[in-house]
């Protein structure tokens, strides 16, 4: 079945296509009666405006592309909500793609969004993205981009992130002040900013409080729950177990939590546990999980604002912007 157009509505109502177009845009020169007839007919014929055609007329798209590792992750769903709060009010729609933590899929998503002529793109890179050269196409096509939450040291474009270093530093400092000395870190990939910066914050907190960094207590892995389970099993096999664990994020912390409970390890009496991101599940555990809260919604809003400013600016070659938002340590029963 062919798509209903403005011409089809015009034929049904025996008026010009330009009158239909102006009525749909609520133009003041069109009477209320005509607007009502046009809207009723458009609804009856299942008319939807062609955003691509509109974009070509305006010489720009009204669609914003988003690439995230996992939509199901509460951080990204909240960030997307913040993005939409801003873009919707500005007349833009969003197109969300999921890389599923896969570099190849991330590239496919990027090319699909470019092919769909999006006005700009918001990206949080996958955990195994080391080479970021595929994003160079955006600069060549003059498509504005903002990276949020996860970036890479080779990325020089606009960025909006949480203060991962300070968040980790404060979390580990808190554990030290509570009397824990053998603090392990379930570290994320070094190629993404959250893995690198949170690990640096962990190490600097130890050093500033006069404790040595013991490499055997740094377990490098991914950012998913299974990574936390695998890492916790390694720690429990050690002759000298840690007395506390700081995880790169809440899913990893929850993976460790499950293993500790299965092994009848008392939390926090035998091993304390701290996560990062304040996943809603973290408050429901027993004992509840101490964590570092990221302002996910605000990160999304800030990233969207920067992107729209870039899209709508008449200036060329705007300087890249980097925004770092504060985190907040939430102390619960696990520590």
N, C-alpha and C positions, 0 to 999 in steps of 0.2 A: 504493500500500500504506500502510495507516494505521500510525502510530507506536506502538510498544509502550509500554505504561504499567505502573505499579506494580500497577494493578488486574488487568491481563492476567497478570502473574506470579502474583498471589495466586490467581486462578482456576485456573491450571495446577497449583499446589501445594496447593490447597484450604486455604489459610490466609487470614488477614485482610490487607488492604492495609497496615494499620498495622504488622503484624509484618514484612512485606516492607520497608517503609520503614526500620524500626529495624535490620533485618538489613543493609541496604545501608549504613547509617551506622555499622556495627560496634558497635551498642549492647550493653552488657554483660549486659542481661537476656535476650538472645536466645542460644540454645545454639549451639555451634560447628557441630553437625550441620545445624541449620536455616539458619545463615548460608551453609554450604557449598552446600546445595540451592538457596538463593535466588540466590547468585552464579553457579552453573552454569546455572540457568534463564535468568537475565538475559543471560548471554553467548550462550546458544543462541538467544534471541529477539531478539538485537541491541538490547537495551535501553540507552538513554542517558538520563541524568537531564536534565530540563528546567530549564536554568539560569535561564530567565526566570521560570518558575513558582516556583522556589526563592527567587529574588530578591524576588518579590512577597510571599511568605510572610514573609521576613525584612525586608521593606520597603526592601531595597536590592539592587542588582545585585552580581554578583561578577566582572564583566567590566571591564577597563581598556581604553580606546580609545587608540590611538597614531596620530599623523599625522606622517609624515616626507616630505621632498622626494623621496628616492630610496632604495629598499631596497637596491639593488645597491651603493651607495656604502659602502665598508668602514667608515667612521665610524658610519653609521647602523645597519648590521648589528651592529656591536659594541655600540653603545648599546642596541639592542633586546635583545641578549643579557643585558646588565646589568640592564635593566628586568625581564626575565622571571625572572632569578635571584631577585629580591626578591618579585615578585608571586606566583610559583608557591609559594614557601614560606609565603606568607600566605593561600593558598587562592583566589587570583584567577587568571583567565585573561586573555589579551590578544587584542585585535582590531586588526590593523595595517592602516592605509590609506596609500596613496602619492599625494602631490599631483602628482608628476612636475614639480615646479618651476612649478606653475600655480595662480594665485590662485583661479580659478573652481572648479577641481577640489578645492582645499583647502576651499572653502565647502561643496561637495557632500559631501565626506568628513565634515566637522564635523556637518552636519545628519543624515547617516546614523547617526553614532555617538550623537547626542542621541536620535534616534528609536528606537535600540536600547537606550535607557535604561542606558547605561554608568555605572559608579560614579564614574568620573573620567577625565580625558583628559590625555595627554602630547603636546605639540606642538613641532615644529621648523618654522618658517614657510618658505614658498616664497620663492625669490629675487625674485619680482615682487610680493610682498604689501606694499602700501603702506598701504592702508586695513585696519585690524584690528578694525573695528566688528562684524564677524560673530562675534567671540568674546564679545560682550556677552551673547549668549543663555545662555552658561554661568553667568554671574553671576545672571541672571534665574531660571534653573532650579536654582540652587544646586548646580551640578556643579563639583567641584574641578578645577583645571587647573594644570599645571606646564609652562612653556615651557623647552625645553632647547636648547643650542648656539646656535640662531638666535632672536633676539628682535627687537623693534622698540621705539624710544624711547617710543612711546605705550603700551606694555604695562606695566601696574603689578602684574600678578599674580606668582605664584611663578616663579622663574627659576633654572636651573642652567646655567652656562656655563664655558668655559675662559677663562683670562686672556689673551684675544686681544691686548689692547694690549701687555702685557708680552712675550708671545711674539714679536710682530712687532718690538718695540723691541730685544729681545735678538738677533734674527736679523739685523737691519740693522746693529746695533752691531758684531756679529761681522764682517760684510762690510767695514765701515769699518776695523776693526782689521787686517784682512787686506790693506788697501791700496786697496780699491775706492772710487772717488769718484763716478762717474756711475751711480748706482744707480736703476734704473727699478722701478716698482711696478705690477703687473697687479692692479688694484683691483677688489674685488667691489662689488655694489650698495650704495649708501649707506643704503637703507631697511632693510637687515638688519644686525644688530649686528656680525657678523663682517667685513662690508665696511667699516663705519664705524670700528670699533675697531682693526682691523689697519692701516688706512690712517693713522689717527692715530698709532699706534705707529711706523710707518715714518717719518712726517714729523718727529715729535719726536726720533727717533734721529739724523736728519740734522742738525737744528738744535742738538741738544746737543753734537754733535761738530764744530760750526762749519761745516757745509755748508748751502748754500741749498737750498730746496725748489724744484725746477724742474718746473713743471706739465706741460711737454711729455713728461716721463718718467713721468707718472701716466696710465696707460691704463685707463679705466673700462669695465667689462664685466660678464659673468656669472661663474658659478662652475663651468662645465663645460669639458671638454678643448678643445672647438672655440673657446671664448672665448680660451684661451691661445694657440692657433695664430694667430688673427686679430690679437691684440695683438702677438705676436712679429713678425709680418710688418710691422706698422706701425713697430716699433722698428728693424728692419733697413733700412727705407727712409730713415731719418734720416741727415742729413749727419754728425752726431756721435752715433754709436751709444753706448748705455750699455755699461759694462764689467761690470755685474752686474744681475740681475733678481731681485726678491723677489715671488713670486706669492701671491695670497690663499689658495690651497689647492693640494694636490698635483695634482688633475686639471688645473687651469689651468697649473701648472708643467710637467706632462707634455706638454700641448699645445704650450707654448713649446719644450720640449726637442726634440720631433719636428721642428719648423721649423728650429731651430738645427742639428740633425744633417743635415737635408736640404740646408741651405745651406753645409755643411762648415765651420761655425763651431766652433772648438775650445772645449770646456767643460772646465775653467774658464779656460784660458789667455787666450781672447779675451773670453768672457762667462761669468761665474759665474752659478749658478742656485740659488735656495732656494725651497722650497715650504712648505706648512703642513698638517699632519694626520697625517703618517707613514703614508700608504697603503702596504701591503705591496709594491706594485709599485716604489715609490721605491728600495728597497734592491736591486732586481734590475736596474736600469738600468746602463748602462756609458757614462760614469761614473755611480756611484750618486748619488742625489739627497739633498743636505742638506735637512733639513726640521724643522719644529717639531711635536713629538708632543703630541697631545691625549689626555687620559685618557678615551677614549670609553666604555669599559666602566664606569668609575667614575662618569662623568656620568650614564649610564643608571641605575645603582644609586641614586645620590643623588637623582635626580629621582623615581624610584619610591618611595623612602622618604618623601620629603616629601609626595607625593601620598597615600600610604596613611595617613600621620599626619593629613592633612586629612580624608580620608574617614571615618576611625574616631574622630576627635575629637568630643566632645559639645559643644565650645565653638562658638559662632557668631561669624562675622566675625573669623576669625583673621588676624593681620597677615601680609602677604605676606613670603615668605622669598626671599632671593637668595644663592646659593652660587657662588663663583668658584673654580675648581680650577686648580692650577698646570700650566703647560706645561713642556716640556723640549726644548731645542735639540739635535738630533742631527746632528753634523757628519760629512759624507761627502765623496766625491771631487768633487762638482760645484762646490765652493767652495774 
